[in-house]
Amino acid sequence: MDQLRHFLATNSQIRHSSPGSSDFEALREQVVIQETRNPGIIVRPCTIEELASLVKVLTTNKLPFSVRAGGHDIFGRTQIEKGVTIDMREIHHVDVNKSSHTARVGGGITIMNLLQELQKHDLTTPHPVTPSVGYTGWATHGGYGILSSHHGLGVDQIVGARVVDAQGNICDADEDMLTVIRGGGGSVAIIYELIIKVYPSKKVLAGFIIYESKDLTSTARLYHDNYRNLKIDSIPPALGLYETVIHAPEGKSFATVLMWSSDDLGEGQQWVDKIIGLAPVAVNNVIETTILAFNEMTAELVDKTAYATIFCPGVYDLTAEVVDVISTYIENKPPHPGFTFGIHELRPEAPRECRKSVFNARDPHFLIEIIPMSSSREIFDELLVWAQGFNNALRKTDPDNIYPISYIPLTPNEGLDFKVIYGNRYETLKRVKEQYDPDNVFKHALVQL
Ligand SMILES: Cc1cc2nc3c(=O)[nH]c(=O)nc-3n(C[C@H](O)[C@H](O)[C@H](O)COP(=O)(O)OP(=O)(O)OC[C@H]3O[C@@H](n4cnc5c(N)ncnc54)[C@H](O)[C@@H]3O)c2cc1C
């Protein structure tokens, strides 16, 4: 660390914080309390030159480092004990190019800040359900969200990247490196900025539909039976749904988050009515709004920090057997508030991959997120037992229906089999990794071969 301290002393403009500094605890904070690590120092570059010179010092002196942005990795893999954290959050610019429908976005920006900046230009872009997430970590590892069926996954928004490579050089990612950034995250470079696709931000219909849930099991079964029938005629890509359970004033309730994101709000309202018709409704607060305003509302619903973990089994289909398990476990969920269950669906209508990537989970499938989460350790422990039972029961359903590709950000290291995850794209990932990072400088990235 002495070499780093000497470097920081002679480059005093580079912000940094050490244990004992007044801002250290706030900077160290990650979303999941029990997974938050104790780095030896946090360095906060503001420019690509600062980032590049920092990487040169770290690699020359073989100092262990990790890269963080939004701090949402649920298993805390973003920082390392006693290591150097490169905190990207000072790099959060957004430069819009209206003619190419793209924006250059800083590698440390959060979804919320990105949506706020884009809205100033009447633009928007796909995003996850929780806007405090870092954009780069979300988009480069896959990027599921409520606009996936309309505009594609986060990974498919990436058009270009400016990076600092394993030698500390500044460069624009070439096609090989971009292919790996799309699905391989920060495994071959630190991403200073991404160039991403942006879309006109018009009015959308968005909100929660909360179903009558006195008998939660029956409600969930009815919803799924009717949803399955609705899908037979195919659902327009502009309709995004994220099924969840919320704690409404009436108590624990089955609900769906809905967003209709195309211009034809009349057609959108017809689809809202169809989703309302899936089961008896207690509250419908779907309104005409903007994507930004909707995200500002949902931002209030999730704790900034909490005790949490996740189980994230994937299935090809919500079969009757799977729905039975879901219904039973949401009925039995301990009655504590908190974000504990949600389903992302990658529908067949979702735009296909249009650029090369190593992201391999391209078949239509459902990601079932079971998220014990609470600011109280005791409640978290109680929810954890419930979540483990839920996960085990889902994994015991028909093996042919289990989706084999785990979602890296939502899977603990011991559950990651990269050969299965990347399938026939694994060799590309390996070749590009060997070419750009032969010494495995980025050994603390999520993807490790
Ligand atoms: C509450 C919550 C809700 C979520 N919702 C969704 C969702 O709806 N859809 C979905 O797909 N995922 C979701 N996720 C998962 C989330 O997208 C990933 O965990 C994502 O990687 C988090 O990025 P981050 O920057 O916030 O986290 P960090 O922990 O800071 O970073 C995560 C990883 O990305 C790497 N990274 C970040 N920035 C850079 C960079 N500039 N250069 C190189 N590497 C970088 C880090 O090194 C780290 O390995 C959610 C997670 C949480 C906790």
The ligand as an SDF file (V2000), in Angstrom:
LIG
                    3D

 53 58  0  0  0  0  0  0  0  0999 V2000
  -32.4090   -4.2670   -4.7380 C   0  0  0  0  0  0  0  0  0  0  0  0
  -31.8510   -4.8530   -6.0080 C   0  0  0  0  0  0  0  0  0  0  0  0
  -32.6400   -4.8550   -7.1550 C   0  0  0  0  0  0  0  0  0  0  0  0
  -32.1400   -5.3870   -8.3550 C   0  0  0  0  0  0  0  0  0  0  0  0
  -32.9490   -5.4020   -9.4570 N   0  0  0  0  0  0  0  0  0  0  0  0
  -32.4930   -5.9430  -10.6050 C   0  0  0  0  0  0  0  0  0  0  0  0
  -33.3260   -5.9950  -11.7730 C   0  0  0  0  0  0  0  0  0  0  0  0
  -34.4850   -5.5580  -11.7680 O   0  0  0  0  0  0  0  0  0  0  0  0
  -32.8100   -6.5350  -12.9030 N   0  0  0  0  0  0  0  0  0  0  0  0
  -31.5330   -7.0350  -12.9550 C   0  0  0  0  0  0  0  0  0  0  0  0
  -31.1160   -7.5030  -14.0190 O   0  0  0  0  0  0  0  0  0  0  0  0
  -30.7250   -6.9990  -11.8670 N   0  0  0  0  0  0  0  0  0  0  0  0
  -31.1800   -6.4730  -10.7050 C   0  0  0  0  0  0  0  0  0  0  0  0
  -30.3580   -6.4390   -9.6030 N   0  0  0  0  0  0  0  0  0  0  0  0
  -28.9760   -6.9480   -9.7260 C   0  0  0  0  0  0  0  0  0  0  0  0
  -28.0510   -5.8050  -10.1680 C   0  0  0  0  0  0  0  0  0  0  0  0
  -28.3940   -5.3910  -11.4800 O   0  0  0  0  0  0  0  0  0  0  0  0
  -26.5860   -6.2780  -10.1700 C   0  0  0  0  0  0  0  0  0  0  0  0
  -26.2220   -6.7290   -8.8910 O   0  0  0  0  0  0  0  0  0  0  0  0
  -25.6290   -5.1930  -10.6400 C   0  0  0  0  0  0  0  0  0  0  0  0
  -24.3970   -5.7930  -10.9630 O   0  0  0  0  0  0  0  0  0  0  0  0
  -25.4280   -4.1310   -9.5910 C   0  0  0  0  0  0  0  0  0  0  0  0
  -24.6120   -3.0900  -10.0710 O   0  0  0  0  0  0  0  0  0  0  0  0
  -24.0910   -1.9740   -9.0360 P   0  0  0  0  0  0  0  0  0  0  0  0
  -23.1950   -1.0520   -9.7440 O   0  0  0  0  0  0  0  0  0  0  0  0
  -25.2380   -1.4000   -8.3000 O   0  0  0  0  0  0  0  0  0  0  0  0
  -23.3230   -2.8430   -7.9760 O   0  0  0  0  0  0  0  0  0  0  0  0
  -21.7530   -3.0130   -7.6090 P   0  0  0  0  0  0  0  0  0  0  0  0
  -21.8500   -3.9720   -6.4820 O   0  0  0  0  0  0  0  0  0  0  0  0
  -21.1160   -1.7010   -7.3480 O   0  0  0  0  0  0  0  0  0  0  0  0
  -21.1380   -3.6280   -8.8920 O   0  0  0  0  0  0  0  0  0  0  0  0
  -21.5640   -4.8990   -9.3490 C   0  0  0  0  0  0  0  0  0  0  0  0
  -20.4930   -5.5120  -10.2530 C   0  0  0  0  0  0  0  0  0  0  0  0
  -20.3480   -4.7000  -11.4190 O   0  0  0  0  0  0  0  0  0  0  0  0
  -18.9770   -4.3150  -11.5660 C   0  0  0  0  0  0  0  0  0  0  0  0
  -18.9200   -2.9520  -12.0840 N   0  0  0  0  0  0  0  0  0  0  0  0
  -19.7360   -1.9310  -11.7640 C   0  0  0  0  0  0  0  0  0  0  0  0
  -19.3720   -0.8240  -12.4430 N   0  0  0  0  0  0  0  0  0  0  0  0
  -18.2950   -1.1600  -13.1890 C   0  0  0  0  0  0  0  0  0  0  0  0
  -17.4650   -0.4480  -14.0990 C   0  0  0  0  0  0  0  0  0  0  0  0
  -17.6790    0.8360  -14.3820 N   0  0  0  0  0  0  0  0  0  0  0  0
  -16.4340   -1.1080  -14.6970 N   0  0  0  0  0  0  0  0  0  0  0  0
  -16.2110   -2.4180  -14.4320 C   0  0  0  0  0  0  0  0  0  0  0  0
  -16.9710   -3.1450  -13.5760 N   0  0  0  0  0  0  0  0  0  0  0  0
  -18.0070   -2.5180  -12.9680 C   0  0  0  0  0  0  0  0  0  0  0  0
  -18.3920   -4.3810  -10.1610 C   0  0  0  0  0  0  0  0  0  0  0  0
  -17.0030   -4.5970  -10.1910 O   0  0  0  0  0  0  0  0  0  0  0  0
  -19.1220   -5.5760   -9.5750 C   0  0  0  0  0  0  0  0  0  0  0  0
  -18.4860   -6.7620   -9.9610 O   0  0  0  0  0  0  0  0  0  0  0  0
  -30.8230   -5.9230   -8.3940 C   0  0  0  0  0  0  0  0  0  0  0  0
  -30.0390   -5.9270   -7.2270 C   0  0  0  0  0  0  0  0  0  0  0  0
  -30.5460   -5.3990   -6.0460 C   0  0  0  0  0  0  0  0  0  0  0  0
  -29.7070   -5.4210   -4.7950 C   0  0  0  0  0  0  0  0  0  0  0  0
  1  2  1  0
  2  3  1  0
  2 52  2  0
  3  4  2  0
  4  5  1  0
  4 50  1  0
  5  6  2  0
  6  7  1  0
  6 13  1  0
  7  8  2  0
  7  9  1  0
  9 10  1  0
 10 11  2  0
 10 12  1  0
 12 13  2  0
 13 14  1  0
 14 15  1  0
 14 50  1  0
 15 16  1  0
 16 17  1  0
 16 18  1  0
 18 19  1  0
 18 20  1  0
 20 21  1  0
 20 22  1  0
 22 23  1  0
 23 24  1  0
 24 25  2  0
 24 26  1  0
 24 27  1  0
 27 28  1  0
 28 29  2  0
 28 30  1  0
 28 31  1  0
 31 32  1  0
 32 33  1  0
 33 34  1  0
 33 48  1  0
 34 35  1  0
 35 36  1  0
 35 46  1  0
 36 37  1  0
 36 45  1  0
 37 38  2  0
 38 39  1  0
 39 40  1  0
 39 45  2  0
 40 41  1  0
 40 42  2  0
 42 43  1  0
 43 44  2  0
 44 45  1  0
 46 47  1  0
 46 48  1  0
 48 49  1  0
 50 51  2  0
 51 52  1  0
 52 53  1  0
M  END
$$$$
